[in-house]
Amino acid sequence: MHDHIRFDWLRHRVAARAAVAMPVITLTAAVLITGCGTANPPHATGPPHAASPPNIAGPPNIAGAPNIAGAPHATVPPASVGPPHATASSRTTKAPQVTAVPPTHRAPHAIVAPTTRALHASAQSRLVQTRRSSATQTARLPMASTYGTTPTAPQDPAPFKPETGIVIHPTTTRVIYARPGGPAVGALPTTELGSPTWVPVVQSRPGWDRILLPTRPNRSTGWIYLGGGGLQRAYTPYQVNINLRSFRLTILDAGRRLGTWPVAEGARGTPTPTGRTFVLASLVPRQPTYTPLILPLGAHSDTLSTFGGGPGTVGLHGWPDPAVFGHAVSHGCVRVPAAALRALSRVPLGSPVMITG
């Protein structure tokens, strides 16, 4: 058995890696996060210096969606939402702690769960073995990333059921299957948008976990084989709930409410997709304008296939004009106040996000 532990903060090793990866992340932010702009926003004047709008979902050059350059309203310091804090033996990548938010959460605690080392003897007889895939076969599979499409991946059977809190990180590219022992539908990469890939587990069977995928179509899932190494497992107690009817975002820590805030959501023609998803990555603009932190989710716009050269990924980010909160004005992203963004900056990668309408 292998230990994995709850994680609350994003720590040190990613900080060093982030310095090396920053040019790639900055380029990704410029291409992918191209202007979650305003679609006829009521009372919204938009932040100053609007130009070449960077965002996650929506067409480029939208009024009210300024470029990621020059940060007059930066309220969150440059920091990355990071991966789970695993045991020393698993050597999980860490990221720097966000100092703008006081440490209000409990210290991490260890729990024991099935892992990649050895399955319990009682489960061995029921274990469904995986189909072997060569490196060539794996390379031909569609990549299960926010840029990818997995057309044969099964849909989430319970898109509004709470997630388990268990999250998985592949340390090597892993094959994703349609069912335990079934055909391969994709390959899960080790990183997403410069952040370590952490995806949530929504169902388990002996030797297998069903995970949410960050690909199109929305609500894609797949099964990952737990044997053979190359996986890290952890637990996150955080839950982000977004109610589109009430325009409210709530963050929970082990069921305890940390706060609730008004938000802005997708306009009628570009609605925010509903269902369970997760925090996919963390992008810190080098020179932010309308937000100092962008948190892409494992979901895409249902009406925009691309946006500004990116795949139309939907995410959470700040907005300097509070007049937009409580209105449906964006191209699918959820805009949040500065206090909410500070709280979200502490939510680890892979943490569940439930969006209801």
C-alpha positions as CSV (number, residue, x, y, z in Angstrom):
1,M,0.0,0.0,0.0
2,H,1.1,3.5,-0.6
3,D,0.3,6.6,1.4
4,H,-1.1,9.8,0.0
5,I,-2.0,12.9,2.0
6,R,-4.3,15.8,1.8
7,F,-2.8,19.0,0.4
8,D,-3.6,22.6,1.2
9,W,-0.7,24.7,-0.1
10,L,1.3,25.0,-3.3
11,R,5.0,24.9,-2.6
12,H,8.6,25.2,-3.6
13,R,9.8,23.0,-6.4
14,V,7.4,24.3,-8.9
15,A,8.6,27.8,-8.2
16,A,12.0,26.8,-9.6
17,R,10.4,25.0,-12.5
18,A,8.1,27.9,-13.1
19,A,11.0,30.2,-13.8
20,V,12.2,27.9,-16.5
21,A,8.7,27.3,-17.9
22,M,7.5,30.9,-17.7
23,P,8.1,31.7,-21.4
24,V,6.0,28.7,-22.3
25,I,3.3,29.6,-19.8
26,T,3.3,33.2,-20.9
27,L,2.9,32.1,-24.5
28,T,0.2,29.7,-23.5
29,A,-1.6,32.5,-21.7
30,A,-1.4,34.8,-24.7
31,V,-2.8,32.1,-27.0
32,L,-5.2,30.2,-24.9
33,I,-6.5,32.8,-22.5
34,T,-7.4,35.3,-25.2
35,G,-10.1,37.5,-23.7
36,C,-13.0,36.2,-21.7
37,G,-14.6,39.5,-22.8
38,T,-17.9,41.1,-22.2
39,A,-20.9,40.4,-24.3
40,N,-23.1,43.5,-23.8
41,P,-22.3,43.8,-20.1
42,P,-24.8,45.8,-18.1
43,H,-23.1,48.7,-16.4
44,A,-19.7,47.3,-17.3
45,T,-17.1,49.8,-18.4
46,G,-14.2,47.3,-18.4
47,P,-10.7,47.9,-17.1
48,P,-8.4,50.4,-18.7
49,H,-5.9,49.7,-21.5
50,A,-8.1,47.3,-23.4
51,A,-6.1,45.6,-26.2
52,S,-5.6,42.2,-27.6
53,P,-7.8,40.5,-24.9
54,P,-6.4,37.4,-23.2
55,N,-8.9,34.9,-21.9
56,I,-10.1,31.4,-21.9
57,A,-13.3,31.3,-23.8
58,G,-14.6,33.8,-26.4
59,P,-13.5,35.5,-29.6
60,P,-10.5,37.8,-29.6
61,N,-10.5,41.6,-29.4
62,I,-13.7,41.7,-27.3
63,A,-14.6,45.0,-25.7
64,G,-14.0,44.9,-22.0
65,A,-11.3,42.2,-22.1
66,P,-7.9,43.8,-21.8
67,N,-4.6,42.3,-22.6
68,I,-2.4,40.5,-20.0
69,A,-0.1,43.5,-19.8
70,G,0.2,46.1,-17.1
71,A,-1.4,45.3,-13.8
72,P,-3.1,48.2,-12.2
73,H,-5.6,45.9,-10.4
74,A,-3.4,43.0,-9.3
75,T,-4.7,41.7,-6.0
76,V,-3.1,38.3,-5.9
77,P,0.7,38.0,-5.9
78,P,2.3,35.8,-8.7
79,A,1.9,32.3,-7.5
80,S,0.8,29.0,-8.9
81,V,-2.0,26.7,-7.7
82,G,-0.1,23.6,-7.2
83,P,-0.3,19.9,-7.0
84,P,-1.1,17.7,-3.9
85,H,1.4,17.5,-1.1
86,A,2.3,13.9,-1.3
87,T,4.5,11.7,0.9
88,A,8.3,12.1,0.7
89,S,8.6,8.8,-1.1
90,S,6.4,10.0,-4.0
91,R,8.3,13.2,-4.5
92,T,5.3,15.2,-5.6
93,T,6.1,18.5,-7.3
94,K,5.4,21.4,-5.0
95,A,4.7,25.1,-5.7
96,P,5.2,28.3,-3.7
97,Q,2.7,29.2,-1.0
98,V,0.5,32.1,-1.7
99,T,1.4,34.7,0.9
100,A,-1.5,37.1,0.3
101,V,-3.9,34.7,2.0
102,P,-3.4,33.9,5.7
103,P,-3.0,30.2,6.5
104,T,-6.5,29.4,7.7
105,H,-6.6,25.7,6.9
106,R,-5.7,22.7,9.0
107,A,-2.4,21.0,8.6
108,P,-2.2,18.1,6.1
109,H,-3.1,14.7,7.4
110,A,-2.1,11.3,5.9
111,I,-4.6,8.8,4.7
112,V,-4.1,5.3,3.2
113,A,-5.6,4.4,-0.2
114,P,-5.1,1.9,-3.0
115,T,-2.1,2.9,-5.1
116,T,0.2,2.0,-7.9
117,R,2.5,-0.3,-5.9
118,A,0.6,-3.5,-4.9
119,L,-3.1,-4.2,-4.9
120,H,-4.6,-5.8,-1.9
121,A,-4.6,-9.6,-2.1
122,S,-8.4,-9.8,-1.9
123,A,-8.7,-7.6,-5.0
124,Q,-6.2,-9.6,-7.1
125,S,-8.8,-12.2,-8.1
126,R,-11.2,-9.5,-9.3
127,L,-8.6,-7.4,-11.0
128,V,-9.2,-6.7,-14.7
129,Q,-5.9,-6.5,-16.4
130,T,-5.1,-3.7,-18.9
131,R,-4.5,-4.2,-22.6
132,R,-0.8,-3.7,-23.4
133,S,0.0,-0.7,-25.6
134,S,3.3,-0.2,-27.3
135,A,4.9,3.3,-27.3
136,T,3.9,3.5,-31.0
137,Q,0.3,2.7,-30.2
138,T,0.3,5.2,-27.3
139,A,1.7,7.9,-29.5
140,R,-1.2,7.5,-32.0
141,L,-3.8,8.1,-29.3
142,P,-5.5,11.5,-29.0
143,M,-3.9,13.5,-26.2
144,A,-6.3,14.0,-23.3
145,S,-5.5,17.7,-22.8
146,T,-7.4,20.9,-23.0
147,Y,-6.3,21.1,-26.6
148,G,-7.4,17.6,-27.4
149,T,-10.6,15.7,-28.4
150,T,-11.4,12.2,-27.2
151,P,-14.4,11.3,-29.3
152,T,-14.6,7.7,-28.1
153,A,-14.2,8.5,-24.4
154,P,-17.3,7.6,-22.3
155,Q,-19.5,10.4,-21.0
156,D,-19.7,11.2,-17.3
157,P,-22.6,9.0,-16.0
158,A,-23.4,11.3,-13.0
159,P,-22.3,14.8,-14.0
160,F,-23.9,16.4,-10.9
161,K,-22.8,13.9,-8.3
162,P,-20.2,15.1,-5.8
163,E,-16.6,14.0,-6.6
164,T,-14.6,11.8,-4.3
165,G,-11.8,14.2,-3.5
166,I,-9.2,11.7,-4.7
167,V,-6.9,13.1,-7.4
168,I,-4.3,11.5,-9.6
169,H,-1.1,12.8,-11.2
170,P,0.6,10.8,-14.0
171,T,4.4,11.0,-13.7
172,T,4.6,9.4,-17.2
173,T,2.1,9.6,-20.0
174,R,-0.6,7.1,-19.2
175,V,-3.1,5.4,-21.5
176,I,-6.8,6.0,-20.8
177,Y,-9.4,3.3,-21.5
178,A,-13.1,3.2,-22.3
179,R,-13.6,0.7,-19.5
180,P,-11.5,-1.6,-17.3
181,G,-9.7,-3.9,-19.7
182,G,-11.4,-2.1,-22.7
183,P,-10.1,-0.2,-25.7
184,A,-7.8,2.8,-25.3
185,V,-9.4,6.2,-25.9
186,G,-6.6,8.6,-25.2
187,A,-3.3,9.3,-23.4
188,L,-3.1,11.5,-20.3
189,P,0.0,13.8,-20.3
190,T,2.0,14.7,-17.3
191,T,1.4,18.5,-17.6
192,E,-1.4,20.8,-18.6
193,L,-0.6,24.4,-19.6
194,G,2.6,24.3,-17.7
195,S,1.1,22.9,-14.5
196,P,1.3,19.3,-13.3
197,T,-1.7,17.3,-14.5
198,W,-4.0,16.4,-11.6
199,V,-7.4,14.9,-12.4
200,P,-10.2,13.9,-10.1
201,V,-11.4,10.3,-9.5
202,V,-15.1,9.8,-9.8
203,Q,-15.4,6.0,-9.6
204,S,-13.2,3.1,-8.6
205,R,-12.9,-0.6,-9.3
206,P,-10.2,-3.0,-8.2
207,G,-7.0,-1.8,-9.9
208,W,-8.8,0.9,-11.8
209,D,-10.0,4.5,-11.4
210,R,-12.4,6.5,-13.5
211,I,-11.3,10.1,-14.0
212,L,-12.6,13.2,-15.5
213,L,-10.8,14.3,-18.6
214,P,-10.0,17.9,-19.6
215,T,-10.8,17.3,-23.3
216,R,-13.6,17.9,-25.6
217,P,-16.4,16.9,-25.6
218,N,-17.3,18.2,-22.1
219,R,-17.9,15.6,-19.5
220,S,-15.5,13.1,-21.1
221,T,-14.2,10.4,-18.7
222,G,-11.8,7.5,-18.9
223,W,-10.4,4.6,-16.9
224,I,-6.8,4.5,-15.8
225,Y,-5.0,1.4,-14.7
226,L,-3.4,1.7,-11.3
227,G,-0.8,-0.9,-11.8
228,G,2.6,-0.5,-13.4
229,G,3.7,2.7,-11.6
230,G,3.8,6.2,-13.0
231,L,1.0,7.5,-10.8
232,Q,0.7,9.6,-7.7
233,R,-2.5,9.8,-5.7
234,A,-3.6,12.4,-3.2
235,Y,-6.7,13.8,-1.5
236,T,-8.1,17.3,-1.6
237,P,-10.8,18.4,0.8
238,Y,-11.7,21.5,-1.2
239,Q,-14.9,21.9,-3.3
240,V,-15.8,24.9,-5.4
241,N,-19.5,25.3,-6.1
242,I,-20.8,27.8,-8.7
243,N,-24.6,28.4,-8.8
244,L,-25.4,30.2,-12.1
245,R,-28.9,31.0,-11.1
246,S,-27.9,33.0,-8.1
247,F,-24.5,34.1,-9.5
248,R,-22.7,32.8,-6.4
249,L,-19.4,31.0,-5.9
250,T,-18.8,29.1,-2.7
251,I,-15.6,27.4,-1.5
252,L,-15.7,24.5,0.9
253,D,-12.9,22.9,2.9
254,A,-14.0,19.5,4.2
255,G,-17.6,20.7,4.1
256,R,-16.8,23.9,6.0
257,R,-17.7,27.0,4.1
258,L,-14.7,29.3,3.6
259,G,-16.7,32.0,1.8
260,T,-19.3,32.9,-0.8
261,W,-19.1,35.7,-3.4
262,P,-21.1,37.1,-6.3
263,V,-19.7,36.3,-9.7
264,A,-20.3,37.0,-13.4
265,E,-21.0,34.2,-15.8
266,G,-21.4,33.4,-19.5
267,A,-23.9,35.4,-21.5
268,R,-27.0,33.8,-23.0
269,G,-25.2,33.1,-26.3
270,T,-22.0,31.9,-24.7
271,P,-23.2,30.2,-21.5
272,T,-20.9,28.7,-18.8
273,P,-21.1,24.9,-19.1
274,T,-22.6,23.0,-16.2
275,G,-21.7,19.8,-14.4
276,R,-18.8,18.6,-12.4
277,T,-15.3,19.6,-13.5
278,F,-12.0,20.6,-11.8
279,V,-9.2,23.1,-11.5
280,L,-6.9,22.1,-14.4
281,A,-4.1,24.6,-14.2
282,S,-2.8,27.9,-12.9
283,L,-1.6,30.7,-15.1
284,V,0.0,33.8,-13.6
285,P,0.3,36.6,-16.2
286,R,3.7,38.2,-16.1
287,Q,2.1,41.6,-16.5
288,P,-1.6,41.2,-15.6
289,T,-4.2,43.7,-16.4
290,Y,-7.7,42.5,-15.6
291,T,-6.6,39.5,-13.4
292,P,-3.4,38.5,-11.7
293,L,-4.4,34.8,-11.8
294,I,-6.3,32.6,-14.2
295,L,-7.5,29.1,-13.3
296,P,-8.5,27.1,-16.4
297,L,-11.0,24.4,-15.7
298,G,-11.4,21.0,-17.3
299,A,-14.3,22.3,-19.4
300,H,-14.9,24.2,-22.6
301,S,-17.4,26.5,-24.1
302,D,-20.3,24.7,-25.6
303,T,-20.9,27.4,-28.3
304,L,-17.3,28.5,-29.1
305,S,-15.1,25.8,-30.6
306,T,-12.1,28.1,-30.6
307,F,-11.2,31.5,-29.3
308,G,-8.2,33.6,-30.1
309,G,-6.3,30.6,-31.4
310,G,-7.0,28.6,-28.2
311,P,-9.4,25.7,-27.6
312,G,-12.1,27.7,-25.8
313,T,-11.2,26.5,-22.3
314,V,-13.4,27.9,-19.6
315,G,-11.9,29.2,-16.4
316,L,-12.1,31.3,-13.3
317,H,-10.4,34.7,-13.1
318,G,-10.7,38.2,-11.6
319,W,-12.3,41.3,-12.9
320,P,-11.6,44.9,-11.8
321,D,-15.1,46.3,-12.4
322,P,-17.5,45.0,-9.7
323,A,-20.5,46.2,-11.8
324,V,-20.3,42.9,-13.8
325,F,-20.9,40.7,-10.8
326,G,-24.4,39.2,-10.7
327,H,-24.8,39.4,-14.5
328,A,-24.4,37.0,-17.4
329,V,-21.8,38.9,-19.5
330,S,-18.8,36.8,-20.3
331,H,-18.0,34.3,-23.1
332,G,-18.2,31.4,-20.7
333,C,-15.6,32.2,-18.0
334,V,-16.6,32.9,-14.4
335,R,-15.4,36.3,-13.2
336,V,-14.8,36.6,-9.5
337,P,-14.0,39.4,-7.0
338,A,-10.5,39.9,-5.7
339,A,-11.3,38.2,-2.3
340,A,-12.7,35.1,-4.1
341,L,-9.6,35.0,-6.3
342,R,-7.3,35.1,-3.3
343,A,-9.2,32.2,-1.7
344,L,-9.2,30.2,-5.0
345,S,-5.4,30.7,-5.3
346,R,-5.1,28.2,-2.4
347,V,-7.3,25.5,-4.0
348,P,-5.0,22.7,-5.2
349,L,-5.0,21.4,-8.8
350,G,-7.5,18.7,-9.5
351,S,-9.9,20.0,-6.8
352,P,-13.6,19.5,-7.8
353,V,-15.7,22.3,-9.2
354,M,-19.4,21.9,-9.4
355,I,-21.3,24.2,-11.7
356,T,-25.1,24.2,-11.5
357,G,-27.6,26.3,-13.5
